[in-house]
Amino acid sequence: MIRLVVAASILLGAYGMWLLWRRPPRRLARADLGGVGIREPTIVQFTTAWCAPCRAAAPHLEAAAARAGLAYRQIDVGERPDVARRFGIRTVPTVAITGQRGRVLRVWTRVPDPGELTEAAAPGHAPA
């Protein structure tokens, strides 16, 4: 019985740590991406060259950006580790949507559903 309790505690602790790790970066959620050249409403995908889900998601994100009338940019955090450090990006894909002057409106540490992107891109959407 004690072994079962210990095993369950370890699993719950590991799951809790995983949830914290996958949480969207707070620094990015409060950021302005103008410093990395994003000054218009844009869907931004933080990626790396080895990220297969990122490569698979790119065409879908680009199409969603075109439908919403937004720009689409990829930032390779493998080539730009300074950006990853500055905004606290720990996982890829991390996707952000920005408003005017590059102000971040919403952040996901996964590929968002098209409906989520449309909602976040709607005029007058308040930051999450």
Chimera marker file (.cmm) of the C-alpha trace (Angstrom):
<marker_set name="trace">
<marker id="1" x="0.000" y="0.000" z="0.000" r="1" g="1" b="0" radius="0.5"/>
<marker id="2" x="2.838" y="2.410" z="0.836" r="1" g="1" b="0" radius="0.5"/>
<marker id="3" x="4.487" y="1.678" z="-2.524" r="1" g="1" b="0" radius="0.5"/>
<marker id="4" x="1.250" y="2.529" z="-4.299" r="1" g="1" b="0" radius="0.5"/>
<marker id="5" x="0.956" y="5.856" z="-2.468" r="1" g="1" b="0" radius="0.5"/>
<marker id="6" x="4.597" y="6.714" z="-3.215" r="1" g="1" b="0" radius="0.5"/>
<marker id="7" x="4.201" y="5.783" z="-6.896" r="1" g="1" b="0" radius="0.5"/>
<marker id="8" x="1.006" y="7.824" z="-7.192" r="1" g="1" b="0" radius="0.5"/>
<marker id="9" x="2.701" y="10.808" z="-5.521" r="1" g="1" b="0" radius="0.5"/>
<marker id="10" x="5.630" y="10.620" z="-7.913" r="1" g="1" b="0" radius="0.5"/>
<marker id="11" x="3.339" y="10.408" z="-10.942" r="1" g="1" b="0" radius="0.5"/>
<marker id="12" x="1.200" y="13.319" z="-9.767" r="1" g="1" b="0" radius="0.5"/>
<marker id="13" x="4.291" y="15.405" z="-9.085" r="1" g="1" b="0" radius="0.5"/>
<marker id="14" x="5.728" y="14.628" z="-12.523" r="1" g="1" b="0" radius="0.5"/>
<marker id="15" x="2.419" y="15.502" z="-14.176" r="1" g="1" b="0" radius="0.5"/>
<marker id="16" x="2.266" y="18.797" z="-12.259" r="1" g="1" b="0" radius="0.5"/>
<marker id="17" x="5.788" y="19.698" z="-13.358" r="1" g="1" b="0" radius="0.5"/>
<marker id="18" x="4.926" y="18.858" z="-16.957" r="1" g="1" b="0" radius="0.5"/>
<marker id="19" x="1.867" y="21.148" z="-16.789" r="1" g="1" b="0" radius="0.5"/>
<marker id="20" x="3.997" y="23.992" z="-15.447" r="1" g="1" b="0" radius="0.5"/>
<marker id="21" x="6.570" y="23.430" z="-18.188" r="1" g="1" b="0" radius="0.5"/>
<marker id="22" x="3.906" y="23.574" z="-20.927" r="1" g="1" b="0" radius="0.5"/>
<marker id="23" x="2.350" y="26.776" z="-19.559" r="1" g="1" b="0" radius="0.5"/>
<marker id="24" x="2.656" y="29.701" z="-21.982" r="1" g="1" b="0" radius="0.5"/>
<marker id="25" x="5.656" y="31.898" z="-21.129" r="1" g="1" b="0" radius="0.5"/>
<marker id="26" x="4.574" y="34.878" z="-19.023" r="1" g="1" b="0" radius="0.5"/>
<marker id="27" x="7.278" y="37.133" z="-20.422" r="1" g="1" b="0" radius="0.5"/>
<marker id="28" x="6.027" y="36.499" z="-23.948" r="1" g="1" b="0" radius="0.5"/>
<marker id="29" x="2.393" y="37.060" z="-22.966" r="1" g="1" b="0" radius="0.5"/>
<marker id="30" x="3.304" y="40.570" z="-21.726" r="1" g="1" b="0" radius="0.5"/>
<marker id="31" x="5.744" y="41.327" z="-24.536" r="1" g="1" b="0" radius="0.5"/>
<marker id="32" x="6.039" y="43.635" z="-27.472" r="1" g="1" b="0" radius="0.5"/>
<marker id="33" x="7.690" y="41.882" z="-30.434" r="1" g="1" b="0" radius="0.5"/>
<marker id="34" x="8.622" y="45.125" z="-32.180" r="1" g="1" b="0" radius="0.5"/>
<marker id="35" x="12.222" y="44.520" z="-31.105" r="1" g="1" b="0" radius="0.5"/>
<marker id="36" x="12.394" y="41.421" z="-33.311" r="1" g="1" b="0" radius="0.5"/>
<marker id="37" x="10.880" y="43.197" z="-36.298" r="1" g="1" b="0" radius="0.5"/>
<marker id="38" x="7.184" y="42.442" z="-35.811" r="1" g="1" b="0" radius="0.5"/>
<marker id="39" x="5.248" y="45.694" z="-35.930" r="1" g="1" b="0" radius="0.5"/>
<marker id="40" x="1.923" y="44.644" z="-37.460" r="1" g="1" b="0" radius="0.5"/>
<marker id="41" x="-0.801" y="42.113" z="-36.631" r="1" g="1" b="0" radius="0.5"/>
<marker id="42" x="0.976" y="38.790" z="-37.143" r="1" g="1" b="0" radius="0.5"/>
<marker id="43" x="0.809" y="35.094" z="-36.331" r="1" g="1" b="0" radius="0.5"/>
<marker id="44" x="4.274" y="34.268" z="-34.999" r="1" g="1" b="0" radius="0.5"/>
<marker id="45" x="5.517" y="30.699" z="-34.753" r="1" g="1" b="0" radius="0.5"/>
<marker id="46" x="8.572" y="30.104" z="-32.580" r="1" g="1" b="0" radius="0.5"/>
<marker id="47" x="10.226" y="27.007" z="-33.988" r="1" g="1" b="0" radius="0.5"/>
<marker id="48" x="13.465" y="25.096" z="-34.514" r="1" g="1" b="0" radius="0.5"/>
<marker id="49" x="14.845" y="23.272" z="-37.538" r="1" g="1" b="0" radius="0.5"/>
<marker id="50" x="14.338" y="19.866" z="-35.872" r="1" g="1" b="0" radius="0.5"/>
<marker id="51" x="10.717" y="20.415" z="-34.742" r="1" g="1" b="0" radius="0.5"/>
<marker id="52" x="8.540" y="18.103" z="-36.869" r="1" g="1" b="0" radius="0.5"/>
<marker id="53" x="5.212" y="19.378" z="-35.413" r="1" g="1" b="0" radius="0.5"/>
<marker id="54" x="6.366" y="22.916" z="-36.237" r="1" g="1" b="0" radius="0.5"/>
<marker id="55" x="7.037" y="21.993" z="-39.870" r="1" g="1" b="0" radius="0.5"/>
<marker id="56" x="3.666" y="20.253" z="-40.123" r="1" g="1" b="0" radius="0.5"/>
<marker id="57" x="1.824" y="23.220" z="-38.589" r="1" g="1" b="0" radius="0.5"/>
<marker id="58" x="3.490" y="25.944" z="-40.655" r="1" g="1" b="0" radius="0.5"/>
<marker id="59" x="1.242" y="25.635" z="-43.756" r="1" g="1" b="0" radius="0.5"/>
<marker id="60" x="-1.894" y="25.621" z="-41.571" r="1" g="1" b="0" radius="0.5"/>
<marker id="61" x="-0.764" y="28.680" z="-39.619" r="1" g="1" b="0" radius="0.5"/>
<marker id="62" x="0.187" y="30.480" z="-42.815" r="1" g="1" b="0" radius="0.5"/>
<marker id="63" x="-3.259" y="29.742" z="-44.315" r="1" g="1" b="0" radius="0.5"/>
<marker id="64" x="-4.989" y="30.891" z="-41.113" r="1" g="1" b="0" radius="0.5"/>
<marker id="65" x="-2.990" y="34.121" z="-41.219" r="1" g="1" b="0" radius="0.5"/>
<marker id="66" x="-3.986" y="34.722" z="-44.834" r="1" g="1" b="0" radius="0.5"/>
<marker id="67" x="-7.681" y="34.091" z="-44.045" r="1" g="1" b="0" radius="0.5"/>
<marker id="68" x="-7.539" y="36.520" z="-41.117" r="1" g="1" b="0" radius="0.5"/>
<marker id="69" x="-5.620" y="39.150" z="-43.093" r="1" g="1" b="0" radius="0.5"/>
<marker id="70" x="-2.541" y="38.831" z="-40.873" r="1" g="1" b="0" radius="0.5"/>
<marker id="71" x="1.137" y="38.426" z="-41.635" r="1" g="1" b="0" radius="0.5"/>
<marker id="72" x="2.865" y="35.144" z="-40.759" r="1" g="1" b="0" radius="0.5"/>
<marker id="73" x="6.409" y="34.914" z="-39.372" r="1" g="1" b="0" radius="0.5"/>
<marker id="74" x="8.573" y="32.110" z="-38.086" r="1" g="1" b="0" radius="0.5"/>
<marker id="75" x="11.335" y="32.762" z="-35.593" r="1" g="1" b="0" radius="0.5"/>
<marker id="76" x="13.862" y="29.942" z="-35.274" r="1" g="1" b="0" radius="0.5"/>
<marker id="77" x="14.861" y="29.949" z="-31.606" r="1" g="1" b="0" radius="0.5"/>
<marker id="78" x="17.665" y="27.515" z="-32.439" r="1" g="1" b="0" radius="0.5"/>
<marker id="79" x="19.260" y="30.259" z="-34.509" r="1" g="1" b="0" radius="0.5"/>
<marker id="80" x="18.067" y="33.025" z="-32.161" r="1" g="1" b="0" radius="0.5"/>
<marker id="81" x="18.568" y="31.707" z="-28.593" r="1" g="1" b="0" radius="0.5"/>
<marker id="82" x="18.597" y="35.328" z="-27.383" r="1" g="1" b="0" radius="0.5"/>
<marker id="83" x="14.919" y="35.582" z="-28.372" r="1" g="1" b="0" radius="0.5"/>
<marker id="84" x="14.099" y="32.347" z="-26.511" r="1" g="1" b="0" radius="0.5"/>
<marker id="85" x="15.836" y="33.644" z="-23.375" r="1" g="1" b="0" radius="0.5"/>
<marker id="86" x="14.318" y="37.103" z="-23.579" r="1" g="1" b="0" radius="0.5"/>
<marker id="87" x="10.744" y="35.844" z="-23.892" r="1" g="1" b="0" radius="0.5"/>
<marker id="88" x="11.049" y="32.656" z="-21.793" r="1" g="1" b="0" radius="0.5"/>
<marker id="89" x="10.267" y="30.232" z="-24.627" r="1" g="1" b="0" radius="0.5"/>
<marker id="90" x="10.854" y="26.683" z="-23.389" r="1" g="1" b="0" radius="0.5"/>
<marker id="91" x="8.878" y="24.571" z="-25.849" r="1" g="1" b="0" radius="0.5"/>
<marker id="92" x="8.222" y="24.550" z="-29.576" r="1" g="1" b="0" radius="0.5"/>
<marker id="93" x="5.920" y="25.063" z="-31.235" r="1" g="1" b="0" radius="0.5"/>
<marker id="94" x="5.017" y="28.208" z="-29.348" r="1" g="1" b="0" radius="0.5"/>
<marker id="95" x="2.574" y="30.350" z="-31.294" r="1" g="1" b="0" radius="0.5"/>
<marker id="96" x="1.706" y="33.979" z="-30.594" r="1" g="1" b="0" radius="0.5"/>
<marker id="97" x="-0.655" y="36.396" z="-32.230" r="1" g="1" b="0" radius="0.5"/>
<marker id="98" x="0.229" y="40.072" z="-32.172" r="1" g="1" b="0" radius="0.5"/>
<marker id="99" x="-1.706" y="43.271" z="-32.676" r="1" g="1" b="0" radius="0.5"/>
<marker id="100" x="-0.522" y="46.692" z="-33.697" r="1" g="1" b="0" radius="0.5"/>
<marker id="101" x="3.130" y="47.530" z="-32.968" r="1" g="1" b="0" radius="0.5"/>
<marker id="102" x="3.820" y="43.864" z="-32.202" r="1" g="1" b="0" radius="0.5"/>
<marker id="103" x="1.949" y="43.745" z="-28.897" r="1" g="1" b="0" radius="0.5"/>
<marker id="104" x="1.249" y="40.105" z="-28.003" r="1" g="1" b="0" radius="0.5"/>
<marker id="105" x="-2.469" y="39.362" z="-27.718" r="1" g="1" b="0" radius="0.5"/>
<marker id="106" x="-2.439" y="35.588" z="-27.126" r="1" g="1" b="0" radius="0.5"/>
<marker id="107" x="0.100" y="32.771" z="-26.708" r="1" g="1" b="0" radius="0.5"/>
<marker id="108" x="-0.140" y="28.989" z="-27.107" r="1" g="1" b="0" radius="0.5"/>
<marker id="109" x="2.474" y="26.295" z="-26.439" r="1" g="1" b="0" radius="0.5"/>
<marker id="110" x="0.803" y="24.132" z="-29.060" r="1" g="1" b="0" radius="0.5"/>
<marker id="111" x="-0.723" y="24.670" z="-32.456" r="1" g="1" b="0" radius="0.5"/>
<marker id="112" x="-4.017" y="26.469" z="-31.818" r="1" g="1" b="0" radius="0.5"/>
<marker id="113" x="-7.278" y="25.502" z="-33.466" r="1" g="1" b="0" radius="0.5"/>
<marker id="114" x="-8.303" y="27.743" z="-36.380" r="1" g="1" b="0" radius="0.5"/>
<marker id="115" x="-11.235" y="29.038" z="-34.340" r="1" g="1" b="0" radius="0.5"/>
<marker id="116" x="-8.907" y="30.150" z="-31.556" r="1" g="1" b="0" radius="0.5"/>
<marker id="117" x="-6.761" y="32.052" z="-34.043" r="1" g="1" b="0" radius="0.5"/>
<marker id="118" x="-9.797" y="33.716" z="-35.608" r="1" g="1" b="0" radius="0.5"/>
<marker id="119" x="-11.124" y="34.748" z="-32.208" r="1" g="1" b="0" radius="0.5"/>
<marker id="120" x="-7.759" y="36.123" z="-31.059" r="1" g="1" b="0" radius="0.5"/>
<marker id="121" x="-7.303" y="38.020" z="-34.352" r="1" g="1" b="0" radius="0.5"/>
<marker id="122" x="-10.723" y="39.680" z="-34.157" r="1" g="1" b="0" radius="0.5"/>
<marker id="123" x="-10.588" y="43.476" z="-33.964" r="1" g="1" b="0" radius="0.5"/>
<marker id="124" x="-10.945" y="44.734" z="-30.432" r="1" g="1" b="0" radius="0.5"/>
<marker id="125" x="-9.744" y="41.467" z="-28.882" r="1" g="1" b="0" radius="0.5"/>
<marker id="126" x="-8.263" y="42.140" z="-25.457" r="1" g="1" b="0" radius="0.5"/>
<marker id="127" x="-5.004" y="40.403" z="-24.505" r="1" g="1" b="0" radius="0.5"/>
<marker id="128" x="-5.470" y="37.082" z="-22.713" r="1" g="1" b="0" radius="0.5"/>
<link id1="1" id2="2" r="1" g="1" b="0" radius="0.2"/>
<link id1="2" id2="3" r="1" g="1" b="0" radius="0.2"/>
<link id1="3" id2="4" r="1" g="1" b="0" radius="0.2"/>
<link id1="4" id2="5" r="1" g="1" b="0" radius="0.2"/>
<link id1="5" id2="6" r="1" g="1" b="0" radius="0.2"/>
<link id1="6" id2="7" r="1" g="1" b="0" radius="0.2"/>
<link id1="7" id2="8" r="1" g="1" b="0" radius="0.2"/>
<link id1="8" id2="9" r="1" g="1" b="0" radius="0.2"/>
<link id1="9" id2="10" r="1" g="1" b="0" radius="0.2"/>
<link id1="10" id2="11" r="1" g="1" b="0" radius="0.2"/>
<link id1="11" id2="12" r="1" g="1" b="0" radius="0.2"/>
<link id1="12" id2="13" r="1" g="1" b="0" radius="0.2"/>
<link id1="13" id2="14" r="1" g="1" b="0" radius="0.2"/>
<link id1="14" id2="15" r="1" g="1" b="0" radius="0.2"/>
<link id1="15" id2="16" r="1" g="1" b="0" radius="0.2"/>
<link id1="16" id2="17" r="1" g="1" b="0" radius="0.2"/>
<link id1="17" id2="18" r="1" g="1" b="0" radius="0.2"/>
<link id1="18" id2="19" r="1" g="1" b="0" radius="0.2"/>
<link id1="19" id2="20" r="1" g="1" b="0" radius="0.2"/>
<link id1="20" id2="21" r="1" g="1" b="0" radius="0.2"/>
<link id1="21" id2="22" r="1" g="1" b="0" radius="0.2"/>
<link id1="22" id2="23" r="1" g="1" b="0" radius="0.2"/>
<link id1="23" id2="24" r="1" g="1" b="0" radius="0.2"/>
<link id1="24" id2="25" r="1" g="1" b="0" radius="0.2"/>
<link id1="25" id2="26" r="1" g="1" b="0" radius="0.2"/>
<link id1="26" id2="27" r="1" g="1" b="0" radius="0.2"/>
<link id1="27" id2="28" r="1" g="1" b="0" radius="0.2"/>
<link id1="28" id2="29" r="1" g="1" b="0" radius="0.2"/>
<link id1="29" id2="30" r="1" g="1" b="0" radius="0.2"/>
<link id1="30" id2="31" r="1" g="1" b="0" radius="0.2"/>
<link id1="31" id2="32" r="1" g="1" b="0" radius="0.2"/>
<link id1="32" id2="33" r="1" g="1" b="0" radius="0.2"/>
<link id1="33" id2="34" r="1" g="1" b="0" radius="0.2"/>
<link id1="34" id2="35" r="1" g="1" b="0" radius="0.2"/>
<link id1="35" id2="36" r="1" g="1" b="0" radius="0.2"/>
<link id1="36" id2="37" r="1" g="1" b="0" radius="0.2"/>
<link id1="37" id2="38" r="1" g="1" b="0" radius="0.2"/>
<link id1="38" id2="39" r="1" g="1" b="0" radius="0.2"/>
<link id1="39" id2="40" r="1" g="1" b="0" radius="0.2"/>
<link id1="40" id2="41" r="1" g="1" b="0" radius="0.2"/>
<link id1="41" id2="42" r="1" g="1" b="0" radius="0.2"/>
<link id1="42" id2="43" r="1" g="1" b="0" radius="0.2"/>
<link id1="43" id2="44" r="1" g="1" b="0" radius="0.2"/>
<link id1="44" id2="45" r="1" g="1" b="0" radius="0.2"/>
<link id1="45" id2="46" r="1" g="1" b="0" radius="0.2"/>
<link id1="46" id2="47" r="1" g="1" b="0" radius="0.2"/>
<link id1="47" id2="48" r="1" g="1" b="0" radius="0.2"/>
<link id1="48" id2="49" r="1" g="1" b="0" radius="0.2"/>
<link id1="49" id2="50" r="1" g="1" b="0" radius="0.2"/>
<link id1="50" id2="51" r="1" g="1" b="0" radius="0.2"/>
<link id1="51" id2="52" r="1" g="1" b="0" radius="0.2"/>
<link id1="52" id2="53" r="1" g="1" b="0" radius="0.2"/>
<link id1="53" id2="54" r="1" g="1" b="0" radius="0.2"/>
<link id1="54" id2="55" r="1" g="1" b="0" radius="0.2"/>
<link id1="55" id2="56" r="1" g="1" b="0" radius="0.2"/>
<link id1="56" id2="57" r="1" g="1" b="0" radius="0.2"/>
<link id1="57" id2="58" r="1" g="1" b="0" radius="0.2"/>
<link id1="58" id2="59" r="1" g="1" b="0" radius="0.2"/>
<link id1="59" id2="60" r="1" g="1" b="0" radius="0.2"/>
<link id1="60" id2="61" r="1" g="1" b="0" radius="0.2"/>
<link id1="61" id2="62" r="1" g="1" b="0" radius="0.2"/>
<link id1="62" id2="63" r="1" g="1" b="0" radius="0.2"/>
<link id1="63" id2="64" r="1" g="1" b="0" radius="0.2"/>
<link id1="64" id2="65" r="1" g="1" b="0" radius="0.2"/>
<link id1="65" id2="66" r="1" g="1" b="0" radius="0.2"/>
<link id1="66" id2="67" r="1" g="1" b="0" radius="0.2"/>
<link id1="67" id2="68" r="1" g="1" b="0" radius="0.2"/>
<link id1="68" id2="69" r="1" g="1" b="0" radius="0.2"/>
<link id1="69" id2="70" r="1" g="1" b="0" radius="0.2"/>
<link id1="70" id2="71" r="1" g="1" b="0" radius="0.2"/>
<link id1="71" id2="72" r="1" g="1" b="0" radius="0.2"/>
<link id1="72" id2="73" r="1" g="1" b="0" radius="0.2"/>
<link id1="73" id2="74" r="1" g="1" b="0" radius="0.2"/>
<link id1="74" id2="75" r="1" g="1" b="0" radius="0.2"/>
<link id1="75" id2="76" r="1" g="1" b="0" radius="0.2"/>
<link id1="76" id2="77" r="1" g="1" b="0" radius="0.2"/>
<link id1="77" id2="78" r="1" g="1" b="0" radius="0.2"/>
<link id1="78" id2="79" r="1" g="1" b="0" radius="0.2"/>
<link id1="79" id2="80" r="1" g="1" b="0" radius="0.2"/>
<link id1="80" id2="81" r="1" g="1" b="0" radius="0.2"/>
<link id1="81" id2="82" r="1" g="1" b="0" radius="0.2"/>
<link id1="82" id2="83" r="1" g="1" b="0" radius="0.2"/>
<link id1="83" id2="84" r="1" g="1" b="0" radius="0.2"/>
<link id1="84" id2="85" r="1" g="1" b="0" radius="0.2"/>
<link id1="85" id2="86" r="1" g="1" b="0" radius="0.2"/>
<link id1="86" id2="87" r="1" g="1" b="0" radius="0.2"/>
<link id1="87" id2="88" r="1" g="1" b="0" radius="0.2"/>
<link id1="88" id2="89" r="1" g="1" b="0" radius="0.2"/>
<link id1="89" id2="90" r="1" g="1" b="0" radius="0.2"/>
<link id1="90" id2="91" r="1" g="1" b="0" radius="0.2"/>
<link id1="91" id2="92" r="1" g="1" b="0" radius="0.2"/>
<link id1="92" id2="93" r="1" g="1" b="0" radius="0.2"/>
<link id1="93" id2="94" r="1" g="1" b="0" radius="0.2"/>
<link id1="94" id2="95" r="1" g="1" b="0" radius="0.2"/>
<link id1="95" id2="96" r="1" g="1" b="0" radius="0.2"/>
<link id1="96" id2="97" r="1" g="1" b="0" radius="0.2"/>
<link id1="97" id2="98" r="1" g="1" b="0" radius="0.2"/>
<link id1="98" id2="99" r="1" g="1" b="0" radius="0.2"/>
<link id1="99" id2="100" r="1" g="1" b="0" radius="0.2"/>
<link id1="100" id2="101" r="1" g="1" b="0" radius="0.2"/>
<link id1="101" id2="102" r="1" g="1" b="0" radius="0.2"/>
<link id1="102" id2="103" r="1" g="1" b="0" radius="0.2"/>
<link id1="103" id2="104" r="1" g="1" b="0" radius="0.2"/>
<link id1="104" id2="105" r="1" g="1" b="0" radius="0.2"/>
<link id1="105" id2="106" r="1" g="1" b="0" radius="0.2"/>
<link id1="106" id2="107" r="1" g="1" b="0" radius="0.2"/>
<link id1="107" id2="108" r="1" g="1" b="0" radius="0.2"/>
<link id1="108" id2="109" r="1" g="1" b="0" radius="0.2"/>
<link id1="109" id2="110" r="1" g="1" b="0" radius="0.2"/>
<link id1="110" id2="111" r="1" g="1" b="0" radius="0.2"/>
<link id1="111" id2="112" r="1" g="1" b="0" radius="0.2"/>
<link id1="112" id2="113" r="1" g="1" b="0" radius="0.2"/>
<link id1="113" id2="114" r="1" g="1" b="0" radius="0.2"/>
<link id1="114" id2="115" r="1" g="1" b="0" radius="0.2"/>
<link id1="115" id2="116" r="1" g="1" b="0" radius="0.2"/>
<link id1="116" id2="117" r="1" g="1" b="0" radius="0.2"/>
<link id1="117" id2="118" r="1" g="1" b="0" radius="0.2"/>
<link id1="118" id2="119" r="1" g="1" b="0" radius="0.2"/>
<link id1="119" id2="120" r="1" g="1" b="0" radius="0.2"/>
<link id1="120" id2="121" r="1" g="1" b="0" radius="0.2"/>
<link id1="121" id2="122" r="1" g="1" b="0" radius="0.2"/>
<link id1="122" id2="123" r="1" g="1" b="0" radius="0.2"/>
<link id1="123" id2="124" r="1" g="1" b="0" radius="0.2"/>
<link id1="124" id2="125" r="1" g="1" b="0" radius="0.2"/>
<link id1="125" id2="126" r="1" g="1" b="0" radius="0.2"/>
<link id1="126" id2="127" r="1" g="1" b="0" radius="0.2"/>
<link id1="127" id2="128" r="1" g="1" b="0" radius="0.2"/>
</marker_set>
